[in-house]
Each structure stands twice: as C-alpha cells, then as structure tokens.
C-alpha cells in the first residue's frame, strides 16, 4: 500500500516469543503495512539463536517498508521482557538469547531468595525471585563460566539487540530493566549489590533511556540492509504488555489491561506504589508504566491460550496442525455449545497457580460433568475457567490499589475468540472494552518512537469498543464466580511455599474482592 509522500510514518516492531511483528502507521494510528515472521527457537526450547531472531525482526520491518513504498521517520521496539543475551566487546553475542521460560536458573533464584528473602527482594526491585528473571540467568551463566564477566561487554534484551543492530548503540527502557531483579523502580537505577551476586556490574548493564528517548540512529549499513533511512531515530519503548496496554488506552489510574495470548497478563495502572508486601504475598509484581510517571501492578497466568493449544492437541486431534486453522476449528466447536454457563467448574491450572494465592501444586481439575455434557461444553468450560481466574486477578489488584476498576480492556491475539471475550464481559462487573488493533504492542512502540520527533505518544491510540453482555448470562456467571469458583480454588490448595514467592511468605487469607468490598458496578447484585 502506497501512502502520500507528505504523510509521516512511524514503525513499531514487537519481538515476541512466538512471532516478530512489524507495522507502519501514520500519526492518526492508521496502519498502512504489516508483516510478521516466526521467532526462531533452538531445539532445546530454552534459547533463541541471536542472529536469527534479529534477522527475523528486521525482515518483518523490511517487508513493511517495501509494502508502504517508503521509510518511516522513526522506529520503536518492544517485546518479551526477560529474554536476552550477553554481548562480546566486538558487538557479537557470547550467548544465545536466553528464553524467559527456561526453568534451568531456578536453583539460583532459590539461592537469592534464601540470601535476601522474597519479600525484601520484591520491595527492593518490584519482582519476586524466579527462574525467568535475568539475574538468576546471569548467576547460572557465570556458575558454568566463571570468566564470563571479564569477557562480556553488556547484557542486551531481545529488543535491545535489534536496536543495537540498527544503531550500533546499546540502550533499554526502565520497564525492561525492572524485570531483571537488579533494578530499583524507586530510585531508577541498577542495584550494584544484587548485580554482584552474578559477578556482573553496572558497567555490564545497558543504559536506561527515559521514555521516548532514542537509543541511537540508524546507521548507513543498517539503512542499506533494511530500506530505512540513515539517521532515523530508534526508540526502545519497553515491555510488550505495558506498551500494548498504552496503545489500547490503558494509561490512567484505575484502568486495567488484560493481555491475552499463549500466556495472559493483567495489569492495573495506579498513581502510586501499591502495598508491596500484600502484592508479594499474592504473587504479583509492580513497577513503572511506560510513561515513567504512573505505576502498575502486574499478574500473570501462564496457561491461557496454552489451554486452547492443549485442548486442540489432546481432544481435537490437531497436534500436527498449526496456525489459524487450529483456532478457527476450536472457535467453531465452542459455538456449537449453548451460549450460557456450562455448569462445569474448571480450575485452569495445569502447571500450578502463580497468583493470586500462589499454589504450585494446583492442577487443572473439573467438576460438575454429567451425561449431557459433550466436547463443546468442555471446550467452553476452558474459556469460562480462564475468565473466572482473570476476574479474580483483577479483583485482587483492585484490592491492592484500593480502587475498583474503571474499565478492563482486552487485547492480544486470543481476543479473536469471540466466545471468550463474551464470557469475560459476562463474568466481569465492570465495563469491558475490546481493543481492535491485533498488534497493540507494535502500535504502542510506534507511538513512543514518535516522541523522538516531538510527537505526543498519547495522541496515537487503538480503537476499542465496549462489550455489553446479556443480562441473564451476566447474572448467572457472576453468581457462579462468587459462589462456586472462588470457594473451590481457595480451598482446594494449600498455601504456597513455591520458590517464586518464597518460604518466608506467611499464610494469608484470600484477598477480598474489590467488587464485594465496595459498590457494585453496572447494576451487579449477584
């Protein structure tokens, strides 16, 4: 698609664990080109080949430039938060890109928790010790290669690597830094004491740029390879969940984003630091939003879209089928079930529950099966269970921030499952909005790249509409949430001693539902 020569274009690039996605948009948010490439992954499943992941990202960007017929005026980058590699002094990589999902560093996370205490680490950095945090990864690397700190130039996250290739310069954003367990969102600086646990220093860390400030500018060589213009500013916009939330309009205190993908993330924006002890006990992290002004509370559900994948593999015989065909077949199956509560109660925890009330031994169980239930009912029950859990996460964040949700905005690839979004709207006693931009993180990255040119990143926003549920379905789902789902999941597991929260966390009572504790929303009286 060709655009008017006078129209300013901005590029957004999202380096995800499954796909690298690029788009070009004008200043009004009209996307003029899109492309995506699969994210390369090594056979072990726990690393990505660094050169190939950069090539995939830049090939998607190059495709967009070709389709648009001209180059963007700025480039913004976002992506997965905890993945990255160590750079050599010559700019090459000493390691592959370490995937956030690698469980290998867990013993080092345990050691950090024992040495400092999970509560203390969480209060200091905003995150709990776990295998996925880069500090645990660095400890694991240095334990195997003690001379690595002397040979390494710097750590670079996945988005930072792409920026480095484009500009020859290294830099990152605070929302990436605050996921490392070695950065203080309170002081806005690296923590030398925690870095020393891995043998690395502040000199090994990438400079953290203020929101919207470029890492550098596209070099002549990178311009020739990508179709970009030499001198174009490149901005590392930050953590994909937060950047996508920004693009979807989740920017003010009390607004909530539900980012739906293979895993699911719920974040609530707040004007001040939440109760850090209570957040830690609930297995949730906190930190700065992408604007550097607001704070967020962040919760994760590892098995969200992954439940759909599992169902397609195990129950629909689609293990050999990939891509949209799987999801379309699942959607068609779900739509054959009655469009009302199934009566089944499914706890969506095949690999334990990270939050609220962390329970690593929780599993995916189902209650209420009867002869009238079939495969379509079971598929719908997966979506119902996940929707109930997300409401619980949202209620918990509302209690932590001491205010009920003003709205919850759904975004991400799984929003294409319309039955799922309808169930979420019915379960939730607050306004639920659906973001129509399928690549909200890439759009948000483009918006923040515009700041390097003097454009207001708040001016670019994806369109969203409110989902209005059937009143009878809403009444039934909200009654089920309160009287069946919550009682079951809060009594069916023992208090957690799981490493990601730490054995020093005392037993706590269930976090009260903000919608139970305060005024009900939109006429909810269930």
ZAMARGU-4260 file (C-alpha; in steps of 0.2 Angstrom, whole numbers, plus 5000, padded with zeros to 4 digits):
<rodrens>
0) 5000/5000/5000 | 5007/5017/4995 | 5005/5032/5005 | 5005/5051/5002 | 5023/5057/5001
5) 5020/5070/5014 | 5012/5058/5027 | 5024/5055/5042 | 5025/5036/5046 | 5031/5028/5062
10) 5037/5010/5063 | 5033/4998/5078 | 5042/4981/5080 | 5037/4968/5093 | 5050/4954/5096
15) 5039/4941/5104 | 5042/4923/5110 | 5032/4916/5095 | 5032/4929/5082 | 5041/4945/5077
20) 5028/4958/5071 | 5031/4974/5062 | 5019/4988/5057 | 5020/5005/5049 | 5007/5018/5055
25) 5003/5036/5052 | 5001/5049/5066 | 4982/5045/5067 | 4985/5027/5070 | 4980/5021/5053
30) 4991/5006/5049 | 4997/5005/5032 | 5008/4990/5032 | 5010/4974/5042 | 5021/4959/5042
35) 5027/4945/5054 | 5040/4932/5055 | 5041/4916/5066 | 5053/4919/5081 | 5067/4906/5079
40) 5070/4895/5094 | 5084/4882/5097 | 5080/4864/5098 | 5081/4864/5117 | 5066/4876/5118
45) 5075/4887/5130 | 5086/4898/5119 | 5084/4908/5103 | 5098/4910/5090 | 5103/4928/5092
50) 5107/4932/5074 | 5092/4923/5068 | 5080/4932/5080 | 5087/4949/5074 | 5086/4944/5056
55) 5068/4939/5058 | 5063/4955/5066 | 5072/4966/5053 | 5065/4955/5039 | 5047/4959/5045
60) 5052/4978/5046 | 5059/4977/5029 | 5043/4969/5022 | 5033/4984/5029 | 5044/4997/5021
65) 5043/4988/5005 | 5024/4987/5006 | 5022/5005/5011 | 5033/5011/4997 | 5044/5022/5009
70) 5053/5023/5025 | 5046/5028/5042 | 5053/5043/5051 | 5056/5034/5067 | 5057/5016/5074
75) 5050/5009/5090 | 5054/4992/5098 | 5045/4982/5111 | 5045/4963/5115 | 5047/4950/5128
80) 5054/4956/5144 | 5066/4943/5152 | 5074/4936/5137 | 5091/4942/5131 | 5110/4938/5128
85) 5127/4944/5134 | 5137/4954/5121 | 5155/4952/5117 | 5166/4968/5116 | 5166/4967/5097
90) 5147/4968/5097 | 5144/4949/5094 | 5135/4938/5106 | 5143/4927/5119 | 5127/4918/5122
95) 5111/4914/5113 | 5096/4924/5118 | 5090/4915/5134 | 5071/4912/5134 | 5061/4919/5148
100) 5053/4902/5150 | 5069/4892/5154 | 5067/4883/5171 | 5086/4880/5172 | 5090/4895/5183
105) 5078/4890/5197 | 5092/4885/5209 | 5100/4902/5208 | 5083/4910/5211 | 5081/4899/5226
110) 5098/4905/5232 | 5094/4923/5230 | 5078/4921/5239 | 5087/4912/5254 | 5100/4926/5255
115) 5089/4941/5254 | 5071/4935/5257 | 5057/4936/5244 | 5048/4950/5252 | 5064/4960/5254
120) 5068/4957/5235 | 5051/4961/5230 | 5051/4978/5240 | 5068/4982/5233 | 5065/4978/5214
125) 5046/4975/5211 | 5048/4957/5206 | 5049/4940/5215 | 5064/4928/5213 | 5061/4915/5199
130) 5069/4906/5186 | 5064/4918/5172 | 5072/4934/5180 | 5088/4939/5171 | 5098/4940/5187
135) 5095/4921/5190 | 5100/4918/5172 | 5116/4928/5174 | 5120/4918/5190 | 5118/4902/5181
140) 5129/4908/5166 | 5143/4913/5177 | 5142/4897/5188 | 5146/4887/5172 | 5158/4900/5165
145) 5167/4910/5179 | 5177/4920/5167 | 5161/4927/5158 | 5160/4944/5167 | 5178/4948/5161
150) 5174/4943/5143 | 5157/4951/5142 | 5153/4969/5137 | 5135/4970/5141 | 5118/4962/5143
155) 5105/4966/5130 | 5087/4961/5130 | 5079/4955/5114 | 5073/4972/5109 | 5089/4980/5114
160) 5098/4968/5102 | 5088/4974/5087 | 5091/4992/5092 | 5110/4988/5093 | 5110/4981/5076
165) 5101/4996/5069 | 5111/5009/5078 | 5127/5001/5084 | 5122/5008/5101 | 5115/4999/5116
170) 5101/5005/5127 | 5085/4999/5135 | 5069/5006/5144 | 5065/5006/5163 | 5051/4994/5160
175) 5063/4981/5154 | 5076/4985/5167 | 5063/4982/5181 | 5060/4964/5176 | 5078/4959/5179
180) 5078/4958/5199 | 5093/4970/5198 | 5085/4987/5196 | 5075/4998/5208 | 5059/5006/5201
185) 5060/5018/5216 | 5077/5025/5213 | 5078/5022/5194 | 5095/5014/5195 | 5104/4997/5194
190) 5107/4989/5211 | 5126/4985/5212 | 5123/4973/5227 | 5112/4962/5218 | 5122/4963/5202
195) 5137/4957/5212 | 5128/4941/5215 | 5131/4936/5197 | 5148/4944/5195 | 5142/4957/5184
200) 5142/4976/5187 | 5133/4992/5182 | 5145/4993/5168 | 5138/4977/5160 | 5121/4984/5160
205) 5113/4994/5145 | 5110/5012/5148 | 5092/5015/5153 | 5084/5029/5142 | 5069/5040/5148
210) 5053/5036/5139 | 5053/5041/5121 | 5072/5045/5120 | 5081/5036/5106 | 5095/5023/5109
215) 5103/5029/5093 | 5100/5032/5075 | 5100/5020/5060 | 5117/5018/5053 | 5122/5018/5035
220) 5124/4999/5034 | 5108/4996/5043 | 5099/5008/5031 | 5105/4998/5016 | 5100/4982/5023
225) 5083/4987/5029 | 5076/5000/5017 | 5076/5013/5032 | 5084/5030/5031 | 5101/5033/5039
230) 5099/5044/5054 | 5082/5038/5058 | 5079/5038/5077 | 5077/5021/5086 | 5067/5020/5102
235) 5066/5005/5114 | 5048/5008/5120 | 5048/4994/5134 | 5039/4979/5140 | 5027/4972/5127
240) 5012/4970/5139 | 5014/4988/5146 | 5017/4995/5128 | 5002/4986/5122 | 4991/4992/5136
245) 4997/5010/5132 | 4992/5009/5114 | 4975/5002/5120 | 4972/5017/5130 | 4976/5010/5147
250) 4985/5024/5154 | 4976/5032/5170 | 4974/5026/5187 | 4961/5013/5189 | 4962/5007/5171
255) 4966/4989/5168 | 4973/4979/5153 | 4970/4960/5150 | 4983/4955/5138 | 4978/4938/5130
260) 4990/4927/5122 | 4998/4910/5125 | 5000/4916/5142 | 4990/4930/5150 | 4994/4946/5159
265) 4983/4958/5169 | 4990/4975/5174 | 4981/4989/5184 | 4988/5007/5182 | 4990/5016/5199
270) 4996/5033/5203 | 5007/5027/5217 | 5017/5012/5223 | 5005/4998/5229 | 5006/4989/5246
275) 5022/4979/5241 | 5020/4966/5255 | 5002/4962/5250 | 5007/4961/5232 | 5021/4949/5235
280) 5010/4938/5245 | 4998/4937/5231 | 5012/4933/5218 | 5011/4949/5209 | 5024/4962/5203
285) 5024/4980/5202 | 5034/4994/5193 | 5033/5009/5182 | 5021/5011/5167 | 5029/5015/5151
290) 5026/5034/5153 | 5038/5034/5168 | 5025/5043/5179 | 5012/5030/5183 | 5014/5013/5192
295) 5007/4996/5188 | 5003/4980/5197 | 5006/4965/5185 | 4999/4947/5187 | 5002/4933/5175
300) 4993/4917/5170 | 5004/4905/5162 | 4991/4894/5154 | 4978/4904/5145 | 4979/4902/5126
305) 4990/4887/5130 | 4975/4879/5137 | 4967/4880/5120 | 4983/4873/5112 | 4982/4858/5124
310) 4964/4855/5120 | 4967/4856/5101 | 4981/4843/5103 | 4973/4831/5115 | 4955/4832/5112
315) 4953/4838/5094 | 4967/4828/5086 | 4975/4843/5079 | 4993/4840/5086 | 5000/4841/5068
320) 4990/4857/5063 | 4997/4874/5066 | 4992/4892/5064 | 4974/4900/5062 | 4966/4883/5057
325) 4968/4876/5074 | 4960/4892/5082 | 4946/4893/5069 | 4942/4874/5072 | 4941/4877/5091
330) 4930/4893/5089 | 4918/4883/5078 | 4917/4869/5091 | 4914/4881/5105 | 4900/4890/5096
335) 4890/4874/5095 | 4888/4873/5114 | 4874/4883/5122 | 4878/4901/5124 | 4876/4901/5143
340) 4886/4894/5158 | 4890/4876/5155 | 4888/4871/5173 | 4906/4864/5173 | 4918/4871/5185
345) 4936/4871/5178 | 4952/4877/5188 | 4964/4882/5174 | 4980/4877/5182 | 4989/4863/5173
350) 5006/4868/5179 | 5001/4877/5196 | 4995/4894/5200 | 5007/4909/5201 | 4994/4921/5208
355) 4983/4926/5217 | 4987/4915/5232 | 5002/4906/5224 | 4999/4887/5223 | 5012/4877/5213
360) 5003/4861/5216 | 4986/4867/5209 | 4981/4857/5194 | 4968/4858/5180 | 4953/4849/5188
365) 4935/4849/5183 | 4919/4847/5192 | 4900/4845/5188 | 4902/4834/5172 | 4886/4825/5168
370) 4879/4814/5153 | 4873/4830/5145 | 4890/4837/5143 | 4900/4835/5127 | 4916/4840/5119
375) 4910/4858/5115 | 4904/4860/5133 | 4922/4855/5139 | 4930/4867/5127 | 4918/4881/5133
380) 4922/4877/5151 | 4941/4880/5147 | 4936/4898/5142 | 4925/4900/5157 | 4938/4894/5170
385) 4951/4906/5162 | 4939/4920/5163 | 4934/4917/5181 | 4953/4917/5185 | 4956/4933/5176
390) 4942/4941/5186 | 4950/4935/5202 | 4967/4943/5197 | 4958/4959/5193 | 4949/4960/5209
395) 4965/4956/5219 | 4974/4970/5210 | 4959/4982/5214 | 4961/4977/5232 | 4980/4981/5231
400) 4977/4998/5223 | 4962/5002/5234 | 4951/5006/5220 | 4939/4997/5209 | 4942/4995/5190
405) 4936/5010/5180 | 4937/4998/5165 | 4946/4982/5158 | 4952/4982/5141 | 4955/4966/5132
410) 4969/4965/5119 | 4980/4952/5111 | 4979/4938/5099 | 4966/4927/5109 | 4953/4941/5108
415) 4949/4933/5091 | 4940/4920/5101 | 4923/4930/5102 | 4915/4917/5114 | 4930/4920/5126
420) 4928/4939/5126 | 4909/4937/5128 | 4911/4926/5143 | 4924/4938/5150 | 4912/4953/5149
425) 4898/4942/5157 | 4909/4937/5172 | 4915/4955/5175 | 4905/4968/5185 | 4914/4982/5177
430) 4915/4990/5159 | 4925/4978/5147 | 4932/4985/5131 | 4939/4976/5116 | 4954/4983/5108
435) 4953/4981/5089 | 4971/4983/5085 | 4978/4965/5084 | 4996/4971/5086 | 4994/4983/5100
440) 5012/4982/5107 | 5019/4986/5090 | 5007/5001/5088 | 5012/5007/5105 | 5030/5005/5101
445) 5027/5016/5085 | 5018/5029/5096 | 5033/5030/5108 | 5045/5031/5093 | 5036/5047/5088
450) 5041/5055/5104 | 5059/5056/5097 | 5052/5068/5084 | 5042/5078/5096 | 5025/5070/5093
455) 5014/5066/5108 | 5014/5047/5111 | 4997/5049/5119 | 4989/5055/5103 | 4990/5038/5095
460) 4978/5026/5102 | 4970/5010/5095 | 4951/5010/5094 | 4941/5000/5106 | 4923/4996/5109
465) 4913/4991/5125 | 4906/4973/5126 | 4889/4973/5133 | 4884/4956/5140 | 4867/4948/5140
470) 4860/4952/5157 | 4854/4934/5161 | 4871/4927/5157 | 4880/4940/5167 | 4869/4937/5182
475) 4872/4918/5181 | 4891/4920/5178 | 4894/4932/5192 | 4884/4921/5204 | 4894/4906/5199
480) 4910/4916/5201 | 4906/4921/5219 | 4898/4905/5225 | 4907/4891/5215 | 4923/4896/5208
485) 4931/4906/5222 | 4926/4894/5236 | 4933/4880/5226 | 4950/4887/5221 | 4954/4895/5238
490) 4950/4879/5247 | 4957/4866/5235 | 4976/4870/5238 | 4987/4873/5252 | 4996/4889/5255
495) 5012/4890/5244 | 5030/4888/5248 | 5034/4889/5229 | 5051/4897/5225 | 5044/4911/5215
500) 5036/4918/5231 | 5047/4911/5244 | 5045/4901/5260 | 5046/4917/5271 | 5029/4922/5265
505) 5017/4919/5279 | 5000/4911/5276 | 4987/4924/5271 | 4968/4924/5269 | 4961/4926/5252
510) 4962/4944/5245 | 4945/4952/5246 | 4936/4955/5230 | 4936/4974/5227 | 4918/4972/5220
515) 4912/4963/5235 | 4920/4976/5247 | 4914/4991/5238 | 4900/4997/5227 | 4894/4985/5213
520) 4897/4991/5195 | 4884/4992/5181 | 4870/4985/5192 | 4879/4969/5198 | 4869/4962/5213
525) 4875/4944/5211
</rodrens>
